[in-house]
Amino acid sequence: MNIATEPKIAGKPIVEQPRKRPVRMVRWFIIVGLLLAALVGGFVWFNYFRGQMIAQFFANNRPPPTSVSISEAKSEVIPNLLTAVGDLAAVHQVNVTSDVSGRITDIMFTAGSSVKAGSPLVQLFDAPDQGDLASFKAQATVAQLSLDRAKQLASRQFGPQATVDSAQAAFDQANAGIAKTEAIISQKLVRAPFDGELGVRHVEVGQFLTAGTQIVSLTDLSQLYANFTVTEKDSAALKVGQTVRIAVDAYPGRTFEGKINAIEPQIATDTRNIRVQATLDNPDHILKPGMFATTTVVLPDKPPVVTVPETAVDYTLYGDSVFLITEKKEDDGKTSLSAVRTFVRTGNRVDGRAEILSGLKPGDRVVAVGQLKLQSGAAVAISADGPPPIPAKPPRY
């Protein structure tokens, strides 16, 4: 069969016609797309709504104010003190020794007793010297008689002047022997050079004592030296006559006062410190030489400075700071308090208060107790307990 001759055929090639999708399938895709878009939008809206609600919750749910004790910064004059460490030394202290050697025949003191200047302590064997003294006294007597006789003869022109001179020389020589022997005898009787208290005895009766051997220590406790050192930069503030307060570990809470009596004119080249000496009375003899002492020199007063309780200052490696109390009005008209960390420059600390050189002004309120539970800007409430009391000063005797 010829295709060209078939009826209803225009001679065009036969092409397959595309099939159209059903309308119901397109509607289904549209519905699924809308559902997915609604689901994604719901998730987005939920996350946004949750964030808003969380922010609103934390904004309205503030923690209660922290209860703290506050104190007010004051302008006052702080005692100008220079503290150093040193030790005590006796004004008069010596190890009693003998000038000569000899055997001890008598000990005339008790260890630990008080003696007066000139009191005999130890007697050395001096019998040979006593014999020499008697011999020289006899020679002096004979020389005196010879001298008197020669002078009488010379006055009558019966004797030469040379005889008088020889007799005078013999008499003087005998007296010199007496003086020398008496000096040796006095050396063999050891006496206390000054008033004081004796220490432990180091010799025994019958012991041969060589010259320079220690017999006993003798210390005058009525007055002591306090020797201490200060740095080069503090030396300009020191003057002779300034008051020095001294504290020792043996008597906590007690303070002893003295006066600076000497300042070393030279500064040590190795430490750059200067040595200072103060004198203090010790009427009760309770202070002992060699005690470790904390010395405080009372310097002239400085101008008034801002001070806060020592507990209000937070000392850290990053600097010293305090929590400054600030006031802020809320939207409802009420006033709230907050603590803001403020860095300050501190000075000396005296009697429980710290000197603030910069960072605060008189009248500022700072947190005195409760800083450990605070952060900068935290809300606070004033405690009814009040600021901590200043530590009690030690009693003065």
ChimeraX attribute file (.defattr): number of C-alpha atoms within 10 A of each C-alpha:
attribute: neighborCount
match mode: 1-to-1
recipient: residues
	/A:1	5
	/A:2	5
	/A:3	9
	/A:4	11
	/A:5	10
	/A:6	10
	/A:7	7
	/A:8	7
	/A:9	11
	/A:10	10
	/A:11	10
	/A:12	7
	/A:13	7
	/A:14	7
	/A:15	6
	/A:16	6
	/A:17	6
	/A:18	6
	/A:19	6
	/A:20	6
	/A:21	8
	/A:22	8
	/A:23	8
	/A:24	8
	/A:25	9
	/A:26	10
	/A:27	11
	/A:28	10
	/A:29	11
	/A:30	11
	/A:31	11
	/A:32	11
	/A:33	12
	/A:34	11
	/A:35	12
	/A:36	12
	/A:37	12
	/A:38	12
	/A:39	12
	/A:40	12
	/A:41	12
	/A:42	12
	/A:43	12
	/A:44	12
	/A:45	12
	/A:46	12
	/A:47	12
	/A:48	12
	/A:49	12
	/A:50	12
	/A:51	12
	/A:52	11
	/A:53	12
	/A:54	12
	/A:55	12
	/A:56	11
	/A:57	11
	/A:58	10
	/A:59	9
	/A:60	9
	/A:61	9
	/A:62	9
	/A:63	9
	/A:64	10
	/A:65	14
	/A:66	18
	/A:67	17
	/A:68	22
	/A:69	21
	/A:70	25
	/A:71	20
	/A:72	19
	/A:73	20
	/A:74	20
	/A:75	17
	/A:76	14
	/A:77	14
	/A:78	20
	/A:79	16
	/A:80	16
	/A:81	18
	/A:82	16
	/A:83	16
	/A:84	16
	/A:85	16
	/A:86	20
	/A:87	20
	/A:88	23
	/A:89	21
	/A:90	19
	/A:91	17
	/A:92	17
	/A:93	17
	/A:94	17
	/A:95	14
	/A:96	19
	/A:97	18
	/A:98	21
	/A:99	17
	/A:100	17
	/A:101	16
	/A:102	18
	/A:103	17
	/A:104	20
	/A:105	16
	/A:106	15
	/A:107	17
	/A:108	12
	/A:109	16
	/A:110	13
	/A:111	13
	/A:112	15
	/A:113	12
	/A:114	15
	/A:115	21
	/A:116	13
	/A:117	11
	/A:118	12
	/A:119	16
	/A:120	16
	/A:121	18
	/A:122	22
	/A:123	22
	/A:124	25
	/A:125	18
	/A:126	19
	/A:127	10
	/A:128	11
	/A:129	17
	/A:130	15
	/A:131	12
	/A:132	17
	/A:133	22
	/A:134	14
	/A:135	15
	/A:136	22
	/A:137	17
	/A:138	14
	/A:139	19
	/A:140	21
	/A:141	15
	/A:142	16
	/A:143	22
	/A:144	18
	/A:145	14
	/A:146	18
	/A:147	20
	/A:148	15
	/A:149	16
	/A:150	22
	/A:151	21
	/A:152	13
	/A:153	15
	/A:154	16
	/A:155	12
	/A:156	8
	/A:157	10
	/A:158	11
	/A:159	15
	/A:160	13
	/A:161	15
	/A:162	11
	/A:163	17
	/A:164	20
	/A:165	14
	/A:166	15
	/A:167	22
	/A:168	19
	/A:169	14
	/A:170	19
	/A:171	21
	/A:172	15
	/A:173	16
	/A:174	23
	/A:175	19
	/A:176	14
	/A:177	18
	/A:178	21
	/A:179	15
	/A:180	16
	/A:181	20
	/A:182	16
	/A:183	12
	/A:184	17
	/A:185	21
	/A:186	15
	/A:187	17
	/A:188	22
	/A:189	20
	/A:190	23
	/A:191	21
	/A:192	19
	/A:193	17
	/A:194	17
	/A:195	18
	/A:196	21
	/A:197	19
	/A:198	22
	/A:199	17
	/A:200	13
	/A:201	15
	/A:202	11
	/A:203	16
	/A:204	15
	/A:205	14
	/A:206	14
	/A:207	12
	/A:208	15
	/A:209	21
	/A:210	14
	/A:211	12
	/A:212	13
	/A:213	16
	/A:214	16
	/A:215	20
	/A:216	19
	/A:217	19
	/A:218	24
	/A:219	21
	/A:220	22
	/A:221	23
	/A:222	18
	/A:223	17
	/A:224	22
	/A:225	22
	/A:226	29
	/A:227	22
	/A:228	20
	/A:229	20
	/A:230	19
	/A:231	15
	/A:232	13
	/A:233	10
	/A:234	11
	/A:235	17
	/A:236	8
	/A:237	11
	/A:238	16
	/A:239	15
	/A:240	13
	/A:241	13
	/A:242	16
	/A:243	18
	/A:244	25
	/A:245	20
	/A:246	25
	/A:247	18
	/A:248	18
	/A:249	11
	/A:250	13
	/A:251	10
	/A:252	9
	/A:253	13
	/A:254	15
	/A:255	17
	/A:256	16
	/A:257	17
	/A:258	23
	/A:259	20
	/A:260	21
	/A:261	16
	/A:262	15
	/A:263	17
	/A:264	13
	/A:265	9
	/A:266	10
	/A:267	15
	/A:268	13
	/A:269	8
	/A:270	6
	/A:271	9
	/A:272	13
	/A:273	19
	/A:274	20
	/A:275	18
	/A:276	22
	/A:277	22
	/A:278	26
	/A:279	23
	/A:280	22
	/A:281	16
	/A:282	17
	/A:283	10
	/A:284	8
	/A:285	13
	/A:286	10
	/A:287	21
	/A:288	17
	/A:289	17
	/A:290	12
	/A:291	15
	/A:292	18
	/A:293	20
	/A:294	19
	/A:295	27
	/A:296	18
	/A:297	22
	/A:298	16
	/A:299	16
	/A:300	11
	/A:301	11
	/A:302	11
	/A:303	10
	/A:304	13
	/A:305	19
	/A:306	23
	/A:307	27
	/A:308	26
	/A:309	26
	/A:310	17
	/A:311	19
	/A:312	24
	/A:313	24
	/A:314	16
	/A:315	12
	/A:316	8
	/A:317	5
	/A:318	7
	/A:319	11
	/A:320	15
	/A:321	19
	/A:322	24
	/A:323	26
	/A:324	23
	/A:325	24
	/A:326	16
	/A:327	11
	/A:328	11
	/A:329	10
	/A:330	9
	/A:331	7
	/A:332	6
	/A:333	8
	/A:334	8
	/A:335	10
	/A:336	14
	/A:337	17
	/A:338	21
	/A:339	25
	/A:340	20
	/A:341	20
	/A:342	15
	/A:343	18
	/A:344	17
	/A:345	13
	/A:346	19
	/A:347	13
	/A:348	15
	/A:349	17
	/A:350	15
	/A:351	13
	/A:352	16
	/A:353	19
	/A:354	21
	/A:355	25
	/A:356	23
	/A:357	15
	/A:358	13
	/A:359	13
	/A:360	21
	/A:361	16
	/A:362	14
	/A:363	12
	/A:364	15
	/A:365	20
	/A:366	27
	/A:367	27
	/A:368	23
	/A:369	21
	/A:370	17
	/A:371	21
	/A:372	7
	/A:373	10
	/A:374	19
	/A:375	13
	/A:376	13
	/A:377	15
	/A:378	18
	/A:379	21
	/A:380	21
	/A:381	17
	/A:382	15
	/A:383	14
	/A:384	10
	/A:385	11
	/A:386	13
	/A:387	18
	/A:388	16
	/A:389	8
	/A:390	12
	/A:391	9
	/A:392	8
	/A:393	9
	/A:394	10
	/A:395	8
	/A:396	8
	/A:397	7
